[in-house]
Amino acid sequence: MKILTICPSLRKDSLNRKLLKLASTMSSVNGAKVEHVELKDFEMPLYSQDIEEKAIPANALALKQKMDEAEAIIISSPEYNFSVPGVLKNAVDWVSRTKPQPFRGKQILLMSASPSMVGGNRGLWSLRVSLEALGAHVYPDMFSLSLAHEAFNEKDELKDQKLNKDLEKLVSSFIVYVK
Ligand SMILES: Cc1cc2nc3c(=O)[nH]c(=O)nc-3n(C[C@H](O)[C@H](O)[C@H](O)COP(=O)(O)O)c2cc1C
Protein backbone atom coordinates (compact mmCIF):
# COMPACT_ATOMS: atom_id res chain seq x y z
CA MET A 1 0.00 0.00 0.00
CA LYS A 2 1.26 3.46 -0.83
CA ILE A 3 0.71 6.38 1.53
CA LEU A 4 1.38 10.00 0.63
CA THR A 5 2.31 12.27 3.55
CA ILE A 6 1.74 15.99 2.99
CA CYS A 7 3.32 18.74 5.08
CA PRO A 8 1.52 22.06 4.53
CA SER A 9 3.81 24.05 6.84
CA LEU A 10 6.41 26.11 5.00
CA ARG A 11 8.44 26.53 8.21
CA LYS A 12 11.97 25.11 8.42
CA ASP A 13 11.50 23.80 11.97
CA SER A 14 7.85 22.78 11.52
CA LEU A 15 6.38 20.83 14.44
CA ASN A 16 3.86 19.29 12.04
CA ARG A 17 6.68 17.95 9.86
CA LYS A 18 8.22 16.27 12.93
CA LEU A 19 4.90 14.67 13.80
CA LEU A 20 4.36 13.57 10.21
CA LYS A 21 7.82 11.95 10.13
CA LEU A 22 6.86 9.84 13.16
CA ALA A 23 3.61 8.79 11.47
CA SER A 24 5.58 8.02 8.32
CA THR A 25 7.98 5.71 10.17
CA MET A 26 5.02 4.02 11.89
CA SER A 27 3.33 3.54 8.49
CA SER A 28 6.48 1.87 7.12
CA VAL A 29 6.61 -0.43 10.16
CA ASN A 30 3.04 -1.44 9.25
CA GLY A 31 4.17 -2.37 5.73
CA ALA A 32 3.17 0.78 3.83
CA LYS A 33 5.36 2.43 1.21
CA VAL A 34 5.51 6.13 2.07
CA GLU A 35 6.15 9.10 -0.19
CA HIS A 36 6.51 12.51 1.45
CA VAL A 37 5.73 15.85 -0.17
CA GLU A 38 6.14 19.41 1.04
CA LEU A 39 3.55 21.91 -0.15
CA LYS A 40 6.37 24.44 -0.47
CA ASP A 41 7.59 22.38 -3.44
CA PHE A 42 4.18 22.78 -5.13
CA GLU A 43 3.85 26.55 -5.19
CA MET A 44 0.62 27.70 -6.85
CA PRO A 45 -0.93 31.09 -7.55
CA LEU A 46 -3.87 32.15 -5.40
CA TYR A 47 -6.88 30.40 -6.89
CA SER A 48 -8.58 32.41 -9.60
CA GLN A 49 -11.16 31.20 -12.07
CA ASP A 50 -9.53 33.48 -14.65
CA ILE A 51 -6.23 31.59 -14.27
CA GLU A 52 -8.07 28.26 -14.36
CA GLU A 53 -9.79 29.20 -17.62
CA LYS A 54 -6.34 29.59 -19.20
CA ALA A 55 -4.76 26.51 -17.56
CA ILE A 56 -4.60 24.71 -14.23
CA PRO A 57 -1.12 25.37 -12.75
CA ALA A 58 1.41 22.61 -13.40
CA ASN A 59 2.04 22.19 -9.66
CA ALA A 60 -1.65 21.53 -8.98
CA LEU A 61 -1.56 18.81 -11.63
CA ALA A 62 1.70 17.45 -10.18
CA LEU A 63 0.18 17.27 -6.70
CA LYS A 64 -2.93 15.57 -8.09
CA GLN A 65 -0.63 13.02 -9.75
CA LYS A 66 1.07 12.27 -6.41
CA MET A 67 -2.37 11.84 -4.82
CA ASP A 68 -3.54 9.54 -7.60
CA GLU A 69 -0.52 7.30 -7.07
CA ALA A 70 -1.35 6.75 -3.37
CA GLU A 71 -4.13 4.71 -1.78
CA ALA A 72 -4.12 6.91 1.31
CA ILE A 73 -2.91 10.29 2.52
CA ILE A 74 -1.74 11.57 5.90
CA ILE A 75 -1.74 15.33 6.45
CA SER A 76 -0.38 17.04 9.56
CA SER A 77 -1.48 20.64 9.39
CA PRO A 78 -0.93 23.73 11.51
CA GLU A 79 -4.02 25.54 12.75
CA TYR A 80 -4.14 29.21 11.74
CA ASN A 81 -6.73 31.37 13.46
CA PHE A 82 -8.78 28.30 14.42
CA SER A 83 -8.88 27.13 10.80
CA VAL A 84 -6.98 25.75 7.78
CA PRO A 85 -3.76 27.57 6.71
CA GLY A 86 -4.36 29.48 3.48
CA VAL A 87 -1.55 27.62 1.70
CA LEU A 88 -3.29 24.28 2.28
CA LYS A 89 -6.78 25.54 1.45
CA ASN A 90 -5.45 27.10 -1.75
CA ALA A 91 -3.85 23.78 -2.75
CA VAL A 92 -7.10 21.89 -1.96
CA ASP A 93 -9.07 24.40 -4.06
CA TRP A 94 -6.74 24.05 -7.06
CA VAL A 95 -6.54 20.25 -6.87
CA SER A 96 -10.33 20.07 -6.52
CA ARG A 97 -10.55 21.56 -10.03
CA THR A 98 -8.58 18.71 -11.64
CA LYS A 99 -10.30 15.75 -13.25
CA PRO A 100 -10.92 13.10 -12.15
CA GLN A 101 -11.09 14.92 -8.83
CA PRO A 102 -8.57 13.00 -6.68
CA PHE A 103 -10.09 13.50 -3.23
CA ARG A 104 -13.12 11.39 -4.15
CA GLY A 105 -12.92 8.06 -2.29
CA LYS A 106 -9.40 8.81 -0.98
CA GLN A 107 -8.65 7.60 2.56
CA ILE A 108 -7.21 10.44 4.61
CA LEU A 109 -5.83 10.65 8.15
CA LEU A 110 -5.61 14.10 9.72
CA MET A 111 -3.14 15.23 12.35
CA SER A 112 -2.01 18.54 13.78
CA ALA A 113 0.62 19.95 16.12
CA SER A 114 0.60 23.26 17.90
CA PRO A 115 2.16 24.91 20.94
CA SER A 116 -1.37 25.48 22.28
CA MET A 117 -3.29 23.22 24.67
CA VAL A 118 -5.72 22.21 21.89
CA GLY A 119 -2.95 21.08 19.53
CA GLY A 120 -4.50 22.61 16.41
CA ASN A 121 -7.54 20.34 16.55
CA ARG A 122 -10.04 23.06 15.57
CA GLY A 123 -8.26 23.59 12.25
CA LEU A 124 -8.69 19.90 11.47
CA TRP A 125 -12.45 20.17 11.82
CA SER A 126 -12.47 22.91 9.16
CA LEU A 127 -10.19 20.87 6.92
CA ARG A 128 -12.39 17.77 7.37
CA VAL A 129 -15.46 19.69 6.15
CA SER A 130 -13.77 20.61 2.83
CA LEU A 131 -12.24 17.17 2.31
CA GLU A 132 -15.49 15.33 3.07
CA ALA A 133 -17.36 17.72 0.77
CA LEU A 134 -14.95 16.58 -1.94
CA GLY A 135 -15.79 12.93 -1.24
CA ALA A 136 -12.70 11.96 0.75
CA HIS A 137 -13.09 9.25 3.39
CA VAL A 138 -11.59 11.09 6.32
CA TYR A 139 -10.70 8.70 9.15
CA PRO A 140 -12.95 9.37 12.17
CA ASP A 141 -10.08 9.55 14.67
CA MET A 142 -7.56 12.38 14.43
CA PHE A 143 -4.36 13.15 16.33
CA SER A 144 -3.63 16.60 17.71
CA LEU A 145 -0.37 17.17 19.54
CA SER A 146 -0.73 19.89 22.18
CA LEU A 147 2.25 21.78 23.66
CA ALA A 148 4.10 20.49 20.60
CA HIS A 149 7.04 22.88 21.10
CA GLU A 150 7.92 20.85 24.25
CA ALA A 151 6.80 17.42 23.03
CA PHE A 152 9.86 16.21 21.11
CA ASN A 153 13.27 15.09 22.39
CA GLU A 154 16.57 15.82 20.61
CA LYS A 155 15.97 12.81 18.30
CA ASP A 156 12.56 14.25 17.32
CA GLU A 157 10.77 11.42 19.13
CA LEU A 158 7.78 12.06 21.38
CA LYS A 159 8.93 12.35 24.98
CA ASP A 160 5.60 11.03 26.25
CA GLN A 161 5.55 7.24 25.72
CA LYS A 162 1.79 7.02 26.13
CA LEU A 163 1.25 9.60 23.39
CA ASN A 164 3.67 7.69 21.19
CA LYS A 165 1.66 4.49 21.77
CA ASP A 166 -1.57 6.37 20.98
CA LEU A 167 -0.07 7.55 17.68
CA GLU A 168 1.19 4.04 16.83
CA LYS A 169 -2.28 2.64 17.50
CA LEU A 170 -3.94 5.30 15.36
CA VAL A 171 -1.58 4.80 12.41
CA SER A 172 -1.90 1.00 12.50
CA SER A 173 -5.71 1.11 12.75
CA PHE A 174 -5.81 3.62 9.86
CA ILE A 175 -3.75 1.22 7.74
CA VAL A 176 -6.07 -1.69 8.60
CA TYR A 177 -9.03 0.54 7.63
CA VAL A 178 -7.42 1.50 4.30
CA LYS A 179 -6.75 -2.19 3.51
C1 LIG B 1 -1.15 33.30 11.29
C2 LIG B 1 -1.05 32.33 12.44
C3 LIG B 1 -2.17 31.94 13.10
C4 LIG B 1 -2.09 30.99 14.13
N1 LIG B 1 -3.23 30.57 14.73
C5 LIG B 1 -3.17 29.57 15.63
C6 LIG B 1 -4.38 28.99 16.17
O1 LIG B 1 -5.47 29.39 15.85
N2 LIG B 1 -4.26 27.97 17.02
C7 LIG B 1 -3.04 27.45 17.41
O2 LIG B 1 -2.98 26.50 18.16
N3 LIG B 1 -1.88 27.98 16.93
C8 LIG B 1 -1.93 29.02 16.05
N4 LIG B 1 -0.77 29.53 15.52
C9 LIG B 1 0.51 29.01 16.00
C10 LIG B 1 0.93 27.76 15.25
O3 LIG B 1 0.26 26.64 15.82
C11 LIG B 1 2.44 27.55 15.37
O4 LIG B 1 3.10 28.60 14.69
C12 LIG B 1 2.86 26.19 14.86
O5 LIG B 1 4.22 25.99 15.22
C13 LIG B 1 2.68 26.10 13.35
O6 LIG B 1 2.97 24.80 12.91
P1 LIG B 1 4.39 24.40 12.28
O7 LIG B 1 5.36 24.41 13.43
O8 LIG B 1 4.19 23.06 11.73
O9 LIG B 1 4.75 25.43 11.26
C14 LIG B 1 -0.83 30.48 14.51
C15 LIG B 1 0.32 30.91 13.84
C16 LIG B 1 0.22 31.81 12.82
C17 LIG B 1 1.48 32.22 12.07
The ligand as a Tripos MOL2 file, in Angstrom:
@<TRIPOS>MOLECULE
LIG
   31    33     1     0     0
SMALL
NO_CHARGES

@<TRIPOS>ATOM
      1 C1         -1.1530   33.2990   11.2920 C.3       1 LIG1
      2 C2         -1.0460   32.3310   12.4390 C.ar      1 LIG1
      3 C3         -2.1710   31.9390   13.0960 C.ar      1 LIG1
      4 C4         -2.0890   30.9890   14.1310 C.ar      1 LIG1
      5 N1         -3.2290   30.5660   14.7310 N.ar      1 LIG1
      6 C5         -3.1740   29.5670   15.6260 C.ar      1 LIG1
      7 C6         -4.3770   28.9900   16.1660 C.ar      1 LIG1
      8 O1         -5.4650   29.3940   15.8500 O.2       1 LIG1
      9 N2         -4.2560   27.9740   17.0240 N.ar      1 LIG1
     10 C7         -3.0360   27.4530   17.4080 C.ar      1 LIG1
     11 O2         -2.9850   26.5010   18.1610 O.2       1 LIG1
     12 N3         -1.8800   27.9800   16.9270 N.ar      1 LIG1
     13 C8         -1.9280   29.0150   16.0530 C.ar      1 LIG1
     14 N4         -0.7730   29.5260   15.5180 N.ar      1 LIG1
     15 C9          0.5110   29.0060   15.9990 C.3       1 LIG1
     16 C10         0.9270   27.7560   15.2450 C.3       1 LIG1
     17 O3          0.2610   26.6400   15.8200 O.3       1 LIG1
     18 C11         2.4360   27.5510   15.3710 C.3       1 LIG1
     19 O4          3.0960   28.5970   14.6890 O.3       1 LIG1
     20 C12         2.8650   26.1930   14.8570 C.3       1 LIG1
     21 O5          4.2230   25.9860   15.2210 O.3       1 LIG1
     22 C13         2.6810   26.0980   13.3500 C.3       1 LIG1
     23 O6          2.9660   24.8010   12.9100 O.3       1 LIG1
     24 P1          4.3900   24.4020   12.2760 P.3       1 LIG1
     25 O7          5.3600   24.4100   13.4350 O.co2     1 LIG1
     26 O8          4.1920   23.0560   11.7300 O.co2     1 LIG1
     27 O9          4.7510   25.4330   11.2580 O.co2     1 LIG1
     28 C14        -0.8340   30.4830   14.5090 C.ar      1 LIG1
     29 C15         0.3220   30.9080   13.8440 C.ar      1 LIG1
     30 C16         0.2230   31.8090   12.8170 C.ar      1 LIG1
     31 C17         1.4830   32.2200   12.0670 C.3       1 LIG1
@<TRIPOS>BOND
     1     1     2 1
     2     2     3 ar
     3     2    30 ar
     4     3     4 ar
     5     4     5 ar
     6     4    28 ar
     7     5     6 ar
     8     6     7 ar
     9     6    13 1
    10     7     8 2
    11     7     9 ar
    12     9    10 ar
    13    10    11 2
    14    10    12 ar
    15    12    13 ar
    16    13    14 ar
    17    14    15 1
    18    14    28 ar
    19    15    16 1
    20    16    17 1
    21    16    18 1
    22    18    19 1
    23    18    20 1
    24    20    21 1
    25    20    22 1
    26    22    23 1
    27    23    24 1
    28    24    25 2
    29    24    26 1
    30    24    27 1
    31    28    29 ar
    32    29    30 ar
    33    30    31 1
@<TRIPOS>SUBSTRUCTURE
     1 LIG1         1 GROUP 0 **** ****
